[in-house]
Amino acid sequence: MYQLLFKDHGLSPAQISLLFVIWSATGFVLEIPSGAWADTYSRRKLLILGALISGLGYAVWIALPSFAGFAAGFVLWGASSALISGTYEAFVYDELTARGRAEYYPTLLGRARSAAFVANLAATLLAAPLFDLGGYVLAGVVSVLSCLVEAAVAWSLPEARPVDNARESTQAAFTNYFHMLRTGVSEVLTSRVVRRAVLLVALLGGFLAFDEYFPLFARETGAANGAIPLLIAGTVAAQAIGGALAGPAYKLPVATFTIGLVATAVLIGTGALGRSLWGFLPIAIGYGVLQLVIVVSEARLQDAISGPARATVTSVSGLFAEVSAIAVYGGFALGSIWFPISVLIAALTVPVLLTAFVVPLALAAPRSSSGAEAIDT
């Protein structure tokens, strides 16, 4: 409900979009450096730190409900996202590889994403009664507590990959850090398969900016605050289903995912232009299909990476995703001067449609059938 929190504290759609730009810009600056850090330090500890920082960001929103406070919270959230992005995917993939079970990565990633969306769905459904009971403050407190639970779960994870730079000299630690940074960036620049997969994941990740405007779209259709979380819950449930189907869909022909993105654009565009509460039905379906394509693309990117700087390579994709998201937020901020949110959401489906035709060139082949292709340069 944070978009509504901002609006109810007097922020305009343009100011809200500016906050989103600050959020993405923070991730942009920290994305690759944090990825290299994850390749030279304990990834489990970085996941714990990222959870704690995001909790601090929510606490700032509670304590300072103003544009400056919201901006500070987004800076913390952006730092948290940068620490976790790339780190999480590399952590899971390398831990499975260490146990000789890397082929289970697509299924595990899909299930993990689905579990996250189920938790998100539960939170979304709880938002209305929490808001009625204690307003934005209670919702914020529960958000902080959820971050503490996240940190505890990260702390409980095993870590087979031995990394302990605490015993290294400062100079050696920096040398190792910059080596991993160069190695990861070099793999993106020299491997055609990895480079294309990175750019595809980045484009798809940028389209997740859609959901930042769904609450504003719901209000535009006349929905009350208490009903908006229920409408958003439909899109979250669809994402959970899409993530769960990513494992079985992992080895489907590339044309399947091209058609999926075309369907995503049509469904979301139609739902937005309908300008009614019923529009959330096609929007949810389209968003679920988009999530399926994203998880498959991310899993195939991990299969394509052959070097040791896995988190750095993944973070390069995260960096370009932030660039894509910033372009979306900037477009919404500018477009909101002349057009309603519904039209702007529909307009965003145009680049989704164009990306569909990039999929045949950019989607990496599945692991089991593309060992040679995954290292093609």
C-alpha positions in Angstrom: 0.0 0.0 0.0 3.0 2.3 -0.1 1.9 4.0 -3.3 -1.3 5.0 -1.5 0.7 6.1 1.5 2.6 8.5 -0.7 -0.5 9.8 -2.3 -2.3 10.2 1.0 0.6 12.3 2.2 0.1 14.8 -0.6 2.5 13.4 -3.3 1.5 13.8 -7.0 1.9 10.9 -9.5 5.0 12.7 -10.8 6.6 12.9 -7.4 5.8 9.2 -6.8 7.5 8.4 -10.1 10.5 10.4 -9.0 10.7 8.3 -5.8 10.7 5.2 -8.0 13.5 6.7 -10.0 15.5 7.3 -6.8 14.9 3.7 -5.9 16.1 2.4 -9.2 19.0 4.8 -9.5 20.3 3.6 -6.1 20.1 0.0 -7.4 21.8 1.1 -10.6 24.8 2.6 -8.8 25.2 -0.4 -6.4 24.2 -3.3 -8.5 27.5 -4.4 -10.1 29.7 -3.5 -7.1 27.5 -5.6 -4.8 27.6 -8.5 -7.3 31.4 -8.5 -7.2 31.2 -8.3 -3.4 29.0 -11.4 -3.5 31.6 -13.2 -5.6 34.4 -12.5 -3.0 32.5 -12.6 0.3 29.9 -14.8 2.0 26.7 -14.6 0.0 24.6 -15.8 3.0 25.8 -12.9 5.1 25.0 -10.4 2.3 21.5 -11.8 2.1 21.1 -11.2 5.9 22.5 -7.7 5.6 20.1 -6.9 2.6 17.1 -8.0 4.7 18.1 -5.8 7.6 18.6 -2.8 5.4 15.2 -3.1 3.8 13.6 -3.3 7.3 15.4 -0.1 8.2 14.0 1.6 5.1 10.4 0.7 6.1 11.1 2.1 9.6 12.2 5.4 8.1 8.9 5.6 6.2 7.0 5.2 9.5 9.1 7.8 11.4 9.4 10.4 8.5 6.2 10.2 6.3 7.4 13.0 3.9 9.0 13.2 0.5 12.5 13.3 2.1 11.7 10.3 4.4 10.2 8.3 1.5 13.2 9.1 -0.6 15.6 8.0 2.2 13.6 4.7 2.6 13.9 4.0 -1.1 17.7 4.6 -1.0 17.9 1.9 1.7 15.5 -0.3 -0.2 17.6 0.1 -3.4 20.8 -0.8 -1.5 19.0 -3.8 -0.1 17.8 -4.9 -3.5 21.3 -4.5 -5.0 22.8 -6.7 -2.2 20.2 -9.4 -2.8 19.9 -9.2 -6.6 22.5 -11.5 -8.2 23.6 -12.7 -4.8 20.5 -14.9 -4.3 20.5 -16.5 -7.7 24.3 -17.2 -7.7 24.0 -18.5 -4.1 21.3 -21.0 -5.0 22.9 -22.1 -8.3 26.4 -22.7 -6.8 25.0 -24.5 -3.8 23.1 -26.9 -6.0 26.2 -27.3 -8.2 28.3 -28.1 -5.2 25.8 -31.0 -4.5 25.7 -32.1 -8.1 22.1 -31.0 -8.6 22.3 -27.9 -10.8 19.6 -29.4 -13.1 17.1 -28.7 -10.4 17.7 -25.0 -10.4 14.8 -23.9 -12.8 12.3 -25.9 -10.7 13.7 -24.7 -7.4 13.9 -21.0 -8.6 10.3 -21.3 -9.8 9.1 -22.8 -6.5 11.0 -20.2 -4.5 9.5 -17.3 -6.5 6.0 -18.9 -6.2 6.5 -19.2 -2.4 7.5 -15.6 -2.3 4.4 -14.6 -4.2 2.2 -16.7 -1.9 3.7 -14.8 1.0 3.2 -11.6 -0.9 -0.4 -12.6 -1.5 -1.0 -13.3 2.2 0.5 -9.9 3.0 -1.7 -8.2 0.4 -4.8 -9.8 1.8 -3.8 -8.8 5.3 -3.2 -5.2 4.2 -6.8 -4.2 4.3 -7.6 -5.4 7.9 -4.2 -4.1 9.1 -5.0 -0.7 7.6 -8.4 -0.7 9.2 -6.9 -1.7 12.6 -3.8 0.6 12.7 -3.5 2.5 9.5 -0.2 2.9 7.6 1.8 2.7 10.9 0.7 -0.8 11.7 1.3 -2.0 8.1 4.8 -0.5 8.3 5.6 -2.2 11.6 4.6 -5.6 10.2 6.7 -4.9 7.1 9.7 -4.3 9.4 9.0 -7.5 11.2 8.8 -9.4 8.0 12.3 -8.2 7.1 13.6 -9.6 10.4 12.1 -12.9 9.6 13.8 -12.8 6.2 17.1 -12.2 7.8 16.6 -15.1 10.2 15.7 -17.4 7.2 18.9 -16.3 5.4 20.9 -17.0 8.5 19.6 -20.6 8.6 20.8 -21.4 5.1 23.8 -23.7 4.6 26.8 -22.3 2.6 29.1 -24.9 1.0 31.1 -22.3 -1.0 34.1 -21.4 1.2 34.7 -17.7 1.3 36.4 -15.9 4.1 38.1 -12.7 3.2 38.3 -11.6 6.9 41.7 -13.2 7.1 43.1 -11.6 4.0 45.0 -8.3 4.0 43.0 -5.3 2.8 45.1 -5.1 -0.3 44.5 -8.8 -1.2 40.8 -8.4 -0.5 40.6 -5.5 -2.9 42.7 -7.3 -5.5 40.3 -10.3 -5.4 37.3 -8.0 -5.5 38.4 -6.2 -8.7 39.5 -9.4 -10.3 36.0 -10.8 -9.9 34.5 -7.5 -11.1 36.6 -7.7 -14.3 35.9 -11.4 -14.8 32.2 -11.0 -14.6 32.0 -7.9 -16.8 34.4 -9.6 -19.3 32.2 -12.6 -19.6 29.2 -10.4 -20.4 31.2 -8.5 -23.1 32.9 -11.5 -24.7 30.2 -14.3 -24.7 27.4 -13.7 -27.2 25.0 -16.1 -25.5 25.6 -14.6 -22.0 25.4 -11.0 -23.4 22.0 -11.6 -25.1 20.6 -13.5 -22.1 21.7 -10.7 -19.8 19.9 -8.1 -21.9 16.7 -10.1 -22.2 16.5 -10.7 -18.5 17.1 -6.9 -18.0 14.3 -5.9 -20.3 11.9 -8.4 -18.8 12.8 -7.2 -15.3 12.1 -3.6 -16.2 8.6 -4.5 -17.1 7.9 -5.4 -13.5 7.5 -1.7 -13.0 3.9 -2.3 -14.1 2.8 -3.3 -10.6 4.0 -0.1 -9.0 1.1 1.7 -10.7 -1.6 -1.0 -10.2 -2.8 0.6 -6.9 -3.0 4.0 -8.6 -4.9 2.4 -11.5 -7.3 0.7 -9.0 -8.0 4.0 -7.4 -8.5 5.6 -10.8 -11.3 3.0 -11.4 -13.0 4.1 -8.2 -11.9 1.4 -5.8 -11.7 2.2 -2.1 -8.4 1.7 -0.1 -9.7 -1.4 1.6 -10.6 -3.0 -1.7 -7.4 -2.2 -3.6 -5.2 -4.9 -1.8 -7.8 -7.5 -2.9 -7.5 -6.4 -6.5 -3.7 -6.5 -6.4 -3.9 -9.9 -4.8 -5.1 -11.3 -8.1 -2.0 -10.2 -9.9 0.2 -11.6 -7.1 -1.6 -15.0 -7.2 -1.2 -15.1 -11.0 2.6 -14.5 -10.6 2.8 -17.3 -8.0 1.1 -19.7 -10.6 3.4 -18.4 -13.3 6.5 -19.0 -11.2 5.4 -22.5 -10.3 4.9 -23.4 -13.9 8.4 -22.2 -14.9 10.1 -25.5 -14.0 7.9 -27.7 -16.2 8.0 -25.0 -18.9 11.8 -24.6 -18.8 12.6 -26.8 -21.8 9.6 -25.7 -24.0 10.4 -24.4 -27.5 11.4 -20.7 -27.7 8.3 -19.9 -29.7 6.2 -20.6 -26.6 7.8 -17.7 -24.7 7.5 -15.4 -27.7 3.7 -16.1 -27.8 3.6 -15.7 -24.0 5.0 -12.2 -24.2 2.6 -11.3 -27.0 -0.3 -12.5 -24.9 1.0 -10.5 -21.9 1.0 -7.3 -23.9 -2.5 -7.9 -25.3 -4.0 -8.9 -21.9 -2.5 -6.1 -19.8 -3.2 -3.5 -22.5 -6.8 -4.6 -22.8 -7.3 -4.7 -19.1 -5.9 -1.2 -18.6 -7.9 0.4 -21.4 -11.1 -1.1 -20.1 -10.8 1.3 -17.1 -12.9 -0.9 -14.8 -12.3 -3.2 -11.9 -12.9 -6.1 -14.2 -9.7 -5.1 -16.1 -7.7 -6.6 -13.3 -8.7 -10.1 -14.5 -6.8 -9.9 -17.9 -4.0 -7.9 -16.2 -3.5 -10.6 -13.7 -3.4 -13.4 -16.3 -0.9 -11.3 -18.4 1.2 -10.7 -15.4 1.3 -14.4 -14.5 2.5 -15.2 -18.0 5.2 -12.5 -17.8 6.4 -14.0 -14.5 6.8 -17.5 -16.1 8.9 -16.0 -19.0 11.0 -14.1 -16.5 11.8 -17.1 -14.4 12.7 -19.3 -17.4 14.9 -16.5 -18.8 16.7 -16.1 -15.5 17.3 -19.8 -15.1 18.7 -20.1 -18.6 21.0 -17.2 -18.0 22.5 -19.0 -15.0 23.0 -22.1 -17.2 24.8 -19.9 -19.8 27.3 -18.4 -17.3 30.5 -20.4 -17.2 33.0 -18.3 -15.2 33.5 -17.9 -11.5 31.9 -14.4 -11.2 28.3 -15.6 -11.3 26.9 -13.0 -9.0 28.6 -10.2 -10.9 27.2 -11.4 -14.3 23.8 -11.6 -12.8 24.2 -8.2 -11.3 25.0 -6.7 -14.8 21.6 -7.9 -15.8 20.1 -6.3 -12.7 21.9 -3.0 -13.5 20.3 -2.9 -17.0 16.9 -3.8 -15.5 17.2 -0.8 -13.3 17.9 1.3 -16.4 14.8 -0.1 -18.0 12.8 0.6 -14.8 14.1 4.2 -14.6 12.9 4.7 -18.2 9.5 3.4 -17.3 9.2 5.6 -14.2 10.4 8.6 -16.1 7.9 7.9 -18.8 5.1 7.7 -16.2 6.2 10.8 -14.5 6.2 12.8 -17.8 3.1 11.1 -19.2 1.1 11.7 -16.1 1.0 15.4 -17.0 -1.3 14.6 -19.9 -2.6 11.1 -19.6 -4.4 8.9 -16.9 -2.6 5.9 -15.4 -4.7 3.5 -17.4 -3.4 4.9 -20.7 0.2 4.9 -19.5 0.0 1.2 -18.4 -1.4 0.3 -21.8 1.4 2.3 -23.5 4.0 0.2 -21.6 2.7 -2.9 -23.3 4.2 -1.7 -26.6 7.8 -2.4 -25.6 6.6 -5.7 -24.1 5.3 -6.6 -27.5 8.5 -5.6 -29.2 10.6 -7.6 -26.7 8.6 -10.7 -27.7 10.3 -10.7 -31.1 13.7 -10.5 -29.4 13.2 -13.7 -27.5 14.2 -16.1 -30.3 17.6 -14.4 -30.6 18.2 -13.8 -26.9 16.8 -16.7 -24.8 19.6 -19.0 -23.9 19.2 -22.7 -24.6 18.4 -25.2 -21.7 21.3 -26.6 -19.9 20.9 -30.2 -20.8 20.9 -29.5 -24.5 23.3 -26.6 -24.8 26.6 -27.3 -23.1 28.6 -26.0 -26.1 26.3 -23.1 -26.9 26.4 -21.8 -23.3 30.1 -21.0 -23.7 30.0 -19.8 -27.3 31.9 -16.6 -27.8 
